[in-house]
Amino acid sequence: MSNKPDLISLQGELFLAKMVNGAPAGLRSVGNAPELTLSITSESVDHFESKTGNRAKDAVLRKQTGVEISGTLEELNKENIALIVSGKSIEVASSPIVDVSLGSIEKDLMIDLGHRNLSNVTFKDGSDVAIPPTKYEVDEAFGTVVFNEAVTGDVKWSGTAGAVDRVTIANNLGEEYRFFFKGVDTYSGDKIAVTLWRVGFSPETELGLINDEWGSCDISGACLADISKANDAELSIFGHIDRFRI
């Protein structure tokens, strides 16, 4: 008989799948996650006996039970950022821009042209005369321009907006995901699989825009019950943990 203690040290990879019409789509890895925690919450009412004079607690009524998850994501690709900021990941196609009005401009102030990844940017003054490039400094990558000389009339610009990956912010609340963790106990060598049927992530988070070291973001969410599995003792309404050895 082995005297090896039942200790555990887990590592692994988290996969998420969007729930579509009650069924999970394909699972996608969220990348490196140095922290990932599953926790149980419970709301209870205590009962105290009044027979002996000790007012001792003799029963606990469990009114509500919940399962929550929290973790840290380090790989901030467009899908993970969309998850973090409760937004949508959109591919904006390249498009031509022709004679878009900027109105009257102020010298030495930066103007946001409203498009990124630009090329072939040109400007015209109120008389539809091309403005020489010596009169402005344009940052085509970020789509900004600063005029270093006064320009008369309504300034217009043209160019080509390149393709960009866009993530909207806080306009996609309420998405649900299937949660699947593929883990390994590095002490015993056992495999650990965690399945949560429905997880809704909290929109309350922070995305650091300036980092001194590696950037990361915290996520948290609540596991939602799948009551169709209420009578299946092997599954449970929230999910389950499988441990096995190959």
GROMACS elastic network, one bead per residue, 0.5 to 0.9 nm:
[ bonds ]
;  ai    aj funct       b0    kb
    2     5     6  0.84931   500
    4     7     6  0.84426   500
    6   188     6  0.83359   500
    7   187     6  0.71080   500
    7   188     6  0.78568   500
    8   185     6  0.59317   500
    8   186     6  0.73969   500
    8   187     6  0.59374   500
    8   188     6  0.71532   500
    9   184     6  0.81141   500
    9   185     6  0.52581   500
    9   186     6  0.55757   500
    9   187     6  0.58586   500
    9   188     6  0.83775   500
   10   183     6  0.64798   500
   10   184     6  0.56776   500
   10   186     6  0.61008   500
   10   187     6  0.81384   500
   10   192     6  0.83142   500
   11    34     6  0.85082   500
   11   182     6  0.86087   500
   11   183     6  0.55656   500
   11   184     6  0.56230   500
   11   185     6  0.66929   500
   11   186     6  0.70911   500
   12    32     6  0.87453   500
   12    33     6  0.83282   500
   12   181     6  0.69251   500
   12   182     6  0.54989   500
   12   184     6  0.60298   500
   12   185     6  0.87425   500
   12   192     6  0.85940   500
   13    29     6  0.70851   500
   13    30     6  0.77319   500
   13    31     6  0.70350   500
   13    32     6  0.70496   500
   13    33     6  0.71749   500
   13   180     6  0.85274   500
   13   181     6  0.57934   500
   13   182     6  0.53726   500
   13   183     6  0.63488   500
   14    28     6  0.83480   500
   14    29     6  0.58841   500
   14    30     6  0.60449   500
   14    31     6  0.73368   500
   14    32     6  0.83096   500
   14    33     6  0.74965   500
   14    36     6  0.86020   500
   14   179     6  0.74207   500
   14   180     6  0.60051   500
   14   182     6  0.65091   500
   14   183     6  0.84544   500
   15    27     6  0.55907   500
   15    28     6  0.51061   500
   15    30     6  0.59925   500
   15    31     6  0.83947   500
   15   178     6  0.82079   500
   15   179     6  0.62186   500
   15   180     6  0.51370   500
   15   181     6  0.60890   500
   15   182     6  0.79284   500
   16    24     6  0.88881   500
   16    25     6  0.89577   500
   16    26     6  0.81206   500
   16    27     6  0.51181   500
   16    28     6  0.52925   500
   16    29     6  0.64884   500
   16    30     6  0.71874   500
   16   177     6  0.59983   500
   16   178     6  0.55755   500
   16   179     6  0.50575   500
   16   180     6  0.63187   500
   16   181     6  0.86745   500
   17    24     6  0.55350   500
   17    25     6  0.52852   500
   17    26     6  0.55244   500
   17    28     6  0.61317   500
   17    29     6  0.89582   500
   17   176     6  0.84456   500
   17   177     6  0.52057   500
   17   178     6  0.50208   500
   17   179     6  0.69218   500
   17   180     6  0.84252   500
   18    23     6  0.82268   500
   18    24     6  0.56310   500
   18    25     6  0.55585   500
   18    26     6  0.76532   500
   18    27     6  0.78590   500
   18   175     6  0.73273   500
   18   176     6  0.60398   500
   18   178     6  0.64080   500
   19    22     6  0.57052   500
   19    23     6  0.52182   500
   19    25     6  0.61748   500
   19   175     6  0.75833   500
   19   176     6  0.54918   500
   19   177     6  0.52196   500
   19   178     6  0.65145   500
   19   198     6  0.78245   500
   20    23     6  0.52960   500
   20    24     6  0.60385   500
   20    25     6  0.66589   500
   20   176     6  0.84034   500
   20   177     6  0.89187   500
   21    24     6  0.83169   500
   23   178     6  0.85812   500
   24    27     6  0.78255   500
   24   177     6  0.71755   500
   24   178     6  0.60575   500
   24   197     6  0.88805   500
   25   177     6  0.88953   500
   25   178     6  0.84722   500
   27   178     6  0.79398   500
   27   179     6  0.85198   500
   27   180     6  0.79854   500
   28    31     6  0.88952   500
   29    32     6  0.86798   500
   30    33     6  0.74988   500
   30    73     6  0.72305   500
   30    74     6  0.87048   500
   30    75     6  0.71403   500
   30    76     6  0.86472   500
   30    77     6  0.87399   500
   30    79     6  0.83416   500
   30    80     6  0.66139   500
   31    73     6  0.73414   500
   31    74     6  0.72580   500
   31    75     6  0.56494   500
   31    76     6  0.86260   500
   31    80     6  0.89713   500
   32    72     6  0.86316   500
   32    73     6  0.64950   500
   32    74     6  0.58346   500
   32    75     6  0.62129   500
   33    36     6  0.67979   500
   33    71     6  0.70291   500
   33    72     6  0.54951   500
   33    74     6  0.61289   500
   33    75     6  0.80325   500
   34    71     6  0.77353   500
   34    72     6  0.62783   500
   34    73     6  0.73205   500
   34    74     6  0.77336   500
   35    70     6  0.79705   500
   35    72     6  0.53060   500
   35    73     6  0.79794   500
   36    69     6  0.73243   500
   36    70     6  0.57839   500
   36    72     6  0.66539   500
   37    68     6  0.83017   500
   37    69     6  0.55765   500
   37    70     6  0.52655   500
   37    71     6  0.60675   500
   38    67     6  0.71873   500
   38    68     6  0.58821   500
   38    70     6  0.67069   500
   38    71     6  0.88732   500
   39    66     6  0.84428   500
   39    67     6  0.57954   500
   39    68     6  0.52330   500
   39    69     6  0.61873   500
   39    70     6  0.83097   500
   40    65     6  0.72701   500
   40    66     6  0.57837   500
   40    68     6  0.62911   500
   40    69     6  0.88485   500
   41    64     6  0.81962   500
   41    65     6  0.56825   500
   41    67     6  0.60364   500
   41    68     6  0.73891   500
   42    62     6  0.69085   500
   42    63     6  0.75036   500
   42    64     6  0.55745   500
   42    66     6  0.62164   500
   42    67     6  0.87879   500
   43    61     6  0.86340   500
   43    62     6  0.61580   500
   43    63     6  0.56097   500
   43    64     6  0.50538   500
   43    65     6  0.64828   500
   43    66     6  0.87685   500
   44    60     6  0.65815   500
   44    61     6  0.54357   500
   44    63     6  0.52998   500
   44    64     6  0.70102   500
   44    65     6  0.88197   500
   45    59     6  0.86357   500
   45    60     6  0.58345   500
   45    61     6  0.50961   500
   45    62     6  0.66380   500
   45    63     6  0.71881   500
   46    57     6  0.67976   500
   46    58     6  0.79862   500
   46    59     6  0.61303   500
   46    61     6  0.63129   500
   46    62     6  0.87972   500
   47    56     6  0.83615   500
   47    57     6  0.56671   500
   47    58     6  0.60461   500
   47    59     6  0.50962   500
   47    60     6  0.59900   500
   47    61     6  0.77067   500
   48    54     6  0.88841   500
   48    55     6  0.54776   500
   48    56     6  0.52026   500
   48    58     6  0.56353   500
   48    59     6  0.70685   500
   49    52     6  0.73946   500
   49    53     6  0.81870   500
   49    54     6  0.77214   500
   49    55     6  0.53121   500
   49    56     6  0.56223   500
   49    57     6  0.63463   500
   49    58     6  0.62074   500
   49    59     6  0.86067   500
   50    53     6  0.60060   500
   50    54     6  0.72989   500
   50    55     6  0.54623   500
   50    56     6  0.77637   500
   51    54     6  0.79203   500
   51    55     6  0.77936   500
   52    55     6  0.71040   500
   52    56     6  0.83802   500
   53    56     6  0.81959   500
   54    57     6  0.89545   500
   55    58     6  0.88960   500
   57    60     6  0.79936   500
   62    65     6  0.73384   500
   66   222     6  0.75538   500
   66   223     6  0.70819   500
   66   224     6  0.80044   500
   66   225     6  0.86814   500
   66   238     6  0.85922   500
   67   221     6  0.88452   500
   67   222     6  0.61270   500
   67   223     6  0.52233   500
   67   224     6  0.77758   500
   67   238     6  0.73864   500
   68   199     6  0.84741   500
   68   220     6  0.73984   500
   68   221     6  0.57408   500
   68   223     6  0.55682   500
   68   224     6  0.89891   500
   69   199     6  0.85018   500
   69   201     6  0.87363   500
   69   219     6  0.82122   500
   69   220     6  0.55647   500
   69   221     6  0.53439   500
   69   222     6  0.63468   500
   69   223     6  0.73644   500
   70   218     6  0.73466   500
   70   219     6  0.55429   500
   70   221     6  0.64138   500
   70   222     6  0.89099   500
   71   217     6  0.84452   500
   71   218     6  0.57040   500
   71   219     6  0.53452   500
   71   220     6  0.64387   500
   72   216     6  0.66106   500
   72   217     6  0.55161   500
   72   219     6  0.59872   500
   72   220     6  0.87526   500
   73    76     6  0.71069   500
   73    80     6  0.79000   500
   73   215     6  0.89314   500
   73   216     6  0.55591   500
   73   217     6  0.52833   500
   73   218     6  0.63031   500
   73   219     6  0.73629   500
   74   214     6  0.78202   500
   74   215     6  0.64650   500
   74   217     6  0.66194   500
   74   218     6  0.89834   500
   75    80     6  0.74069   500
   75   215     6  0.84673   500
   75   216     6  0.73615   500
   75   217     6  0.89834   500
   76    79     6  0.77848   500
   76    80     6  0.54922   500
   76    81     6  0.57308   500
   76   215     6  0.82359   500
   76   216     6  0.73999   500
   76   217     6  0.81379   500
   77    80     6  0.53753   500
   77    81     6  0.61391   500
   77    82     6  0.86051   500
   78    81     6  0.51367   500
   78    82     6  0.61020   500
   78    83     6  0.86431   500
   78    89     6  0.63492   500
   78    90     6  0.88925   500
   78   165     6  0.73432   500
   78   166     6  0.77720   500
   78   167     6  0.67815   500
   79    82     6  0.51451   500
   79    83     6  0.63391   500
   79    84     6  0.87667   500
   79    88     6  0.82653   500
   79    89     6  0.63812   500
   79   167     6  0.84171   500
   80    84     6  0.61689   500
   80    85     6  0.87235   500
   81    85     6  0.61185   500
   81    86     6  0.81816   500
   81    87     6  0.79453   500
   81    89     6  0.84064   500
   81   167     6  0.72776   500
   81   207     6  0.84709   500
   81   217     6  0.89052   500
   82    85     6  0.54119   500
   82    86     6  0.56336   500
   82    88     6  0.54839   500
   82    89     6  0.58884   500
   82   167     6  0.58298   500
   82   168     6  0.72071   500
   82   169     6  0.75756   500
   82   170     6  0.88569   500
   82   172     6  0.87185   500
   83    86     6  0.51962   500
   83    87     6  0.65788   500
   83    88     6  0.80771   500
   83   175     6  0.89502   500
   83   201     6  0.78930   500
   83   203     6  0.86731   500
   83   219     6  0.87258   500
   84    87     6  0.77949   500
   84   201     6  0.83113   500
   84   202     6  0.85126   500
   84   203     6  0.71291   500
   84   204     6  0.86248   500
   84   205     6  0.69183   500
   84   206     6  0.80224   500
   84   207     6  0.77156   500
   84   217     6  0.74961   500
   84   218     6  0.80174   500
   84   219     6  0.66989   500
   85    88     6  0.87833   500
   85   167     6  0.85143   500
   85   168     6  0.79332   500
   85   169     6  0.55359   500
   85   170     6  0.57399   500
   85   171     6  0.87042   500
   85   172     6  0.86893   500
   85   203     6  0.64564   500
   85   204     6  0.82882   500
   85   205     6  0.73838   500
   85   206     6  0.81278   500
   85   207     6  0.78176   500
   86   168     6  0.80264   500
   86   169     6  0.62220   500
   86   171     6  0.64232   500
   86   172     6  0.52029   500
   86   173     6  0.55690   500
   86   174     6  0.83136   500
   86   175     6  0.82284   500
   86   201     6  0.83485   500
   86   202     6  0.83148   500
   86   203     6  0.58535   500
   87   167     6  0.60888   500
   87   170     6  0.51172   500
   87   171     6  0.53371   500
   87   173     6  0.74337   500
   88   166     6  0.80125   500
   88   167     6  0.54106   500
   88   168     6  0.52532   500
   88   169     6  0.74331   500
   88   170     6  0.85671   500
   88   171     6  0.74176   500
   88   172     6  0.63225   500
   89   165     6  0.71955   500
   89   166     6  0.58542   500
   89   168     6  0.67777   500
   90   164     6  0.84790   500
   90   165     6  0.59622   500
   90   166     6  0.50292   500
   90   167     6  0.61032   500
   90   168     6  0.78840   500
   91   163     6  0.72640   500
   91   164     6  0.61189   500
   91   166     6  0.60907   500
   91   167     6  0.87283   500
   92    95     6  0.88888   500
   92   162     6  0.83725   500
   92   163     6  0.55223   500
   92   164     6  0.53038   500
   92   165     6  0.61749   500
   92   166     6  0.67370   500
   93   161     6  0.82747   500
   93   162     6  0.69091   500
   93   164     6  0.68533   500
   93   165     6  0.88200   500
   94   117     6  0.89462   500
   94   160     6  0.71466   500
   94   161     6  0.53540   500
   94   164     6  0.78119   500
   95   159     6  0.88553   500
   95   160     6  0.58565   500
   95   161     6  0.52758   500
   95   162     6  0.66993   500
   95   163     6  0.79284   500
   96   158     6  0.77722   500
   96   159     6  0.61338   500
   96   161     6  0.61604   500
   96   162     6  0.87130   500
   97   100     6  0.69543   500
   97   121     6  0.89860   500
   97   157     6  0.77381   500
   97   158     6  0.50337   500
   97   159     6  0.51078   500
   97   160     6  0.55904   500
   97   161     6  0.69028   500
   98   156     6  0.84094   500
   98   157     6  0.67578   500
   98   159     6  0.66291   500
   98   160     6  0.85211   500
   99   123     6  0.82279   500
   99   124     6  0.81426   500
   99   155     6  0.87869   500
   99   156     6  0.50744   500
   99   157     6  0.50516   500
   99   158     6  0.51892   500
   99   159     6  0.87135   500
  100   155     6  0.83636   500
  100   156     6  0.51493   500
  100   157     6  0.53161   500
  100   158     6  0.65662   500
  101   104     6  0.88392   500
  101   154     6  0.67280   500
  101   155     6  0.58951   500
  101   157     6  0.66370   500
  102   105     6  0.70242   500
  102   111     6  0.85680   500
  102   113     6  0.80944   500
  102   154     6  0.67080   500
  102   155     6  0.53754   500
  102   156     6  0.57180   500
  102   157     6  0.74675   500
  103   153     6  0.74320   500
  103   155     6  0.56000   500
  103   156     6  0.75306   500
  104   126     6  0.88037   500
  104   151     6  0.78587   500
  104   152     6  0.74180   500
  104   153     6  0.58413   500
  104   154     6  0.50508   500
  104   155     6  0.61849   500
  105   109     6  0.82811   500
  105   111     6  0.83040   500
  105   147     6  0.79327   500
  105   150     6  0.78318   500
  105   151     6  0.71062   500
  105   152     6  0.84624   500
  105   153     6  0.84071   500
  105   154     6  0.78798   500
  105   155     6  0.71717   500
  106   109     6  0.60111   500
  106   110     6  0.86550   500
  106   111     6  0.89561   500
  106   146     6  0.87273   500
  106   147     6  0.74332   500
  106   149     6  0.88018   500
  106   150     6  0.70689   500
  106   151     6  0.82412   500
  107   110     6  0.85929   500
  107   146     6  0.72111   500
  107   147     6  0.52552   500
  107   148     6  0.55699   500
  107   149     6  0.58208   500
  107   150     6  0.55608   500
  107   151     6  0.80293   500
  108   136     6  0.89860   500
  108   146     6  0.56693   500
  108   147     6  0.56164   500
  108   148     6  0.53610   500
  108   149     6  0.77279   500
  108   150     6  0.89396   500
  109   145     6  0.83154   500
  109   146     6  0.57074   500
  109   147     6  0.71565   500
  109   148     6  0.85624   500
  110   144     6  0.64926   500
  110   145     6  0.56343   500
  110   147     6  0.77763   500
  111   114     6  0.88792   500
  111   143     6  0.85391   500
  111   144     6  0.54657   500
  111   145     6  0.53172   500
  111   146     6  0.63017   500
  111   147     6  0.87279   500
  112   115     6  0.78993   500
  112   142     6  0.83915   500
  112   143     6  0.62380   500
  112   145     6  0.68731   500
  113   116     6  0.81409   500
  113   142     6  0.87832   500
  113   143     6  0.54390   500
  113   144     6  0.56280   500
  113   145     6  0.74728   500
  113   157     6  0.86602   500
  114   142     6  0.89969   500
  114   143     6  0.66701   500
  114   144     6  0.80813   500
  115   118     6  0.70324   500
  115   142     6  0.75069   500
  115   143     6  0.55111   500
  115   144     6  0.85310   500
  115   161     6  0.60889   500
  115   162     6  0.83024   500
  116   140     6  0.70602   500
  116   141     6  0.58401   500
  116   144     6  0.84768   500
  116   161     6  0.61862   500
  116   162     6  0.67277   500
  116   163     6  0.81693   500
  116   164     6  0.73152   500
  117   140     6  0.60294   500
  117   142     6  0.62260   500
  117   143     6  0.67118   500
  117   160     6  0.83128   500
  117   161     6  0.58545   500
  117   163     6  0.70301   500
  117   164     6  0.72710   500
  118   121     6  0.69752   500
  118   139     6  0.83585   500
  118   141     6  0.58417   500
  118   142     6  0.75745   500
  118   143     6  0.61548   500
  118   159     6  0.67979   500
  118   160     6  0.55007   500
  118   162     6  0.56323   500
  119   140     6  0.60969   500
  119   141     6  0.81407   500
  119   159     6  0.59266   500
  119   160     6  0.52717   500
  119   161     6  0.67161   500
  119   162     6  0.74450   500
  120   140     6  0.84614   500
  120   158     6  0.77953   500
  120   160     6  0.63720   500
  121   138     6  0.80382   500
  121   140     6  0.74363   500
  121   157     6  0.69903   500
  121   158     6  0.56428   500
  121   160     6  0.71086   500
  122   130     6  0.74293   500
  122   131     6  0.75929   500
  122   132     6  0.87065   500
  122   133     6  0.80815   500
  122   156     6  0.84559   500
  122   157     6  0.56169   500
  122   158     6  0.54079   500
  122   159     6  0.63705   500
  123   128     6  0.88677   500
  123   129     6  0.83605   500
  123   130     6  0.58699   500
  123   131     6  0.55005   500
  123   132     6  0.80996   500
  123   133     6  0.84968   500
  123   155     6  0.68248   500
  123   156     6  0.55920   500
  123   158     6  0.65087   500
  123   159     6  0.89910   500
  124   127     6  0.75294   500
  124   128     6  0.51915   500
  124   129     6  0.51189   500
  124   131     6  0.52616   500
  124   132     6  0.88807   500
  124   154     6  0.83900   500
  124   155     6  0.56749   500
  124   156     6  0.52196   500
  124   157     6  0.63265   500
  124   158     6  0.86290   500
  125   128     6  0.53158   500
  125   129     6  0.54919   500
  125   130     6  0.65382   500
  125   131     6  0.63498   500
  125   151     6  0.66529   500
  125   152     6  0.63447   500
  125   153     6  0.60618   500
  125   154     6  0.60616   500
  125   156     6  0.65439   500
  126   129     6  0.73582   500
  126   151     6  0.83389   500
  126   152     6  0.61580   500
  126   155     6  0.57586   500
  126   156     6  0.78293   500
  127   130     6  0.87820   500
  127   152     6  0.84247   500
  127   153     6  0.74036   500
  127   154     6  0.82710   500
  127   155     6  0.89539   500
  128   131     6  0.89438   500
  128   155     6  0.83998   500
  128   156     6  0.81244   500
  131   134     6  0.83232   500
  131   135     6  0.70247   500
  131   136     6  0.84825   500
  131   151     6  0.83818   500
  132   135     6  0.58159   500
  132   136     6  0.78033   500
  133   136     6  0.55886   500
  133   137     6  0.72352   500
  133   138     6  0.86086   500
  134   137     6  0.76361   500
  134   148     6  0.82839   500
  134   149     6  0.88388   500
  135   146     6  0.86990   500
  135   147     6  0.58144   500
  135   148     6  0.54998   500
  135   149     6  0.54702   500
  135   150     6  0.82278   500
  135   151     6  0.85967   500
  136   145     6  0.67238   500
  136   146     6  0.55059   500
  136   148     6  0.54524   500
  136   149     6  0.72865   500
  137   144     6  0.84611   500
  137   145     6  0.55859   500
  137   146     6  0.52943   500
  137   147     6  0.64322   500
  137   148     6  0.75768   500
  138   141     6  0.89103   500
  138   142     6  0.89482   500
  138   143     6  0.73296   500
  138   144     6  0.57982   500
  138   146     6  0.64556   500
  138   147     6  0.85122   500
  139   142     6  0.57537   500
  139   143     6  0.56502   500
  139   144     6  0.52261   500
  139   145     6  0.61079   500
  139   146     6  0.87402   500
  140   144     6  0.67326   500
  140   145     6  0.82461   500
  141   144     6  0.81839   500
  143   161     6  0.86941   500
  147   150     6  0.71155   500
  147   151     6  0.80519   500
  151   154     6  0.85357   500
  151   155     6  0.76367   500
  152   155     6  0.77973   500
  161   164     6  0.87892   500
  168   171     6  0.67927   500
  168   172     6  0.83298   500
  169   172     6  0.78233   500
  170   173     6  0.65821   500
  170   203     6  0.73817   500
  172   175     6  0.69286   500
  173   201     6  0.86999   500
  173   202     6  0.86260   500
  173   203     6  0.71766   500
  174   200     6  0.65755   500
  174   201     6  0.78107   500
  174   202     6  0.87337   500
  174   203     6  0.89392   500
  175   199     6  0.85142   500
  175   200     6  0.62670   500
  175   201     6  0.76381   500
  176   198     6  0.60613   500
  176   199     6  0.54500   500
  176   201     6  0.75099   500
  176   224     6  0.88569   500
  177   196     6  0.87582   500
  177   197     6  0.77326   500
  177   198     6  0.55629   500
  177   199     6  0.51117   500
  177   200     6  0.65281   500
  177   201     6  0.83715   500
  178   195     6  0.76151   500
  178   196     6  0.61550   500
  178   197     6  0.52588   500
  178   198     6  0.52331   500
  178   199     6  0.62781   500
  179   194     6  0.76991   500
  179   195     6  0.56797   500
  179   197     6  0.65569   500
  179   198     6  0.70551   500
  179   199     6  0.67016   500
  180   193     6  0.71496   500
  180   194     6  0.56227   500
  180   196     6  0.66169   500
  180   197     6  0.87018   500
  181   192     6  0.77992   500
  181   193     6  0.55153   500
  181   195     6  0.66344   500
  181   196     6  0.89405   500
  182   191     6  0.76557   500
  182   192     6  0.62474   500
  182   193     6  0.50040   500
  182   194     6  0.69329   500
  183   190     6  0.86457   500
  183   191     6  0.58635   500
  183   193     6  0.59702   500
  183   194     6  0.80652   500
  184   187     6  0.86950   500
  184   188     6  0.85875   500
  184   189     6  0.63717   500
  184   190     6  0.58829   500
  184   192     6  0.55439   500
  184   193     6  0.84231   500
  185   188     6  0.56581   500
  185   189     6  0.51657   500
  185   190     6  0.52612   500
  185   191     6  0.62318   500
  185   192     6  0.70172   500
  186   189     6  0.53386   500
  186   190     6  0.76443   500
  187   190     6  0.81383   500
  188   191     6  0.89243   500
  189   245     6  0.71868   500
  189   246     6  0.87448   500
  190   243     6  0.65964   500
  190   244     6  0.56269   500
  190   246     6  0.75206   500
  191   242     6  0.80190   500
  191   243     6  0.56484   500
  191   244     6  0.52926   500
  191   245     6  0.58507   500
  191   246     6  0.76918   500
  192   241     6  0.70087   500
  192   242     6  0.56967   500
  192   244     6  0.67153   500
  192   245     6  0.88691   500
  193   240     6  0.83081   500
  193   241     6  0.57233   500
  193   242     6  0.50206   500
  193   243     6  0.65224   500
  193   244     6  0.85984   500
  194   239     6  0.75580   500
  194   240     6  0.59536   500
  194   242     6  0.63703   500
  194   243     6  0.88798   500
  195   238     6  0.84519   500
  195   239     6  0.52867   500
  195   240     6  0.55215   500
  195   241     6  0.65047   500
  195   242     6  0.84109   500
  196   199     6  0.69042   500
  196   223     6  0.68891   500
  196   224     6  0.84865   500
  196   237     6  0.88710   500
  196   238     6  0.57884   500
  196   240     6  0.67346   500
  196   241     6  0.88702   500
  197   223     6  0.76334   500
  197   224     6  0.74582   500
  197   225     6  0.74415   500
  197   226     6  0.66643   500
  197   237     6  0.78192   500
  197   238     6  0.60277   500
  197   239     6  0.56503   500
  197   240     6  0.89364   500
  198   222     6  0.84661   500
  198   223     6  0.57191   500
  198   224     6  0.51325   500
  198   225     6  0.68055   500
  198   226     6  0.71457   500
  198   238     6  0.73998   500
  198   239     6  0.84980   500
  199   221     6  0.64044   500
  199   222     6  0.56573   500
  199   224     6  0.57486   500
  199   225     6  0.88687   500
  200   220     6  0.86702   500
  200   221     6  0.54058   500
  200   222     6  0.54716   500
  200   223     6  0.64511   500
  200   224     6  0.71251   500
  201   204     6  0.87649   500
  201   219     6  0.72101   500
  201   220     6  0.57610   500
  201   222     6  0.64069   500
  201   223     6  0.86692   500
  202   205     6  0.74720   500
  202   219     6  0.73245   500
  202   220     6  0.57069   500
  202   221     6  0.50973   500
  202   222     6  0.75619   500
  203   219     6  0.86744   500
  203   220     6  0.85465   500
  203   221     6  0.87785   500
  204   219     6  0.83984   500
  204   220     6  0.82954   500
  205   217     6  0.77068   500
  205   218     6  0.65978   500
  205   219     6  0.66913   500
  205   220     6  0.81885   500
  206   217     6  0.66645   500
  206   218     6  0.72628   500
  206   219     6  0.89140   500
  207   215     6  0.87356   500
  207   216     6  0.78277   500
  207   217     6  0.60373   500
  207   218     6  0.84445   500
  208   211     6  0.65601   500
  208   215     6  0.70621   500
  208   216     6  0.77007   500
  208   217     6  0.75812   500
  209   215     6  0.86447   500
  210   215     6  0.82731   500
  211   214     6  0.66749   500
  211   215     6  0.58714   500
  212   215     6  0.81050   500
  223   238     6  0.65081   500
  223   239     6  0.87349   500
  224   237     6  0.82977   500
  224   238     6  0.64945   500
  225   228     6  0.87829   500
  225   229     6  0.87508   500
  225   230     6  0.88538   500
  225   236     6  0.87544   500
  225   237     6  0.50653   500
  225   239     6  0.84366   500
  226   229     6  0.60060   500
  226   230     6  0.73940   500
  226   236     6  0.82620   500
  226   238     6  0.63343   500
  226   239     6  0.85563   500
  227   231     6  0.83864   500
  227   236     6  0.85948   500
  227   237     6  0.55763   500
  227   238     6  0.85639   500
  228   231     6  0.76154   500
  228   232     6  0.85374   500
  228   237     6  0.74261   500
  229   232     6  0.52622   500
  229   233     6  0.81774   500
  229   235     6  0.65504   500
  229   236     6  0.59282   500
  229   237     6  0.52674   500
  229   238     6  0.86119   500
  230   233     6  0.76078   500
  230   235     6  0.82024   500
  230   236     6  0.60056   500
  230   237     6  0.53402   500
  231   234     6  0.89686   500
  231   235     6  0.87283   500
  231   236     6  0.77575   500
  231   237     6  0.86020   500
  232   235     6  0.56448   500
  232   236     6  0.62589   500
  232   237     6  0.83382   500
  233   236     6  0.59513   500
  234   240     6  0.81934   500
  235   238     6  0.80276   500
  235   239     6  0.61006   500
  235   240     6  0.61399   500
  236   239     6  0.56244   500
  236   240     6  0.68258   500
  237   240     6  0.88212   500
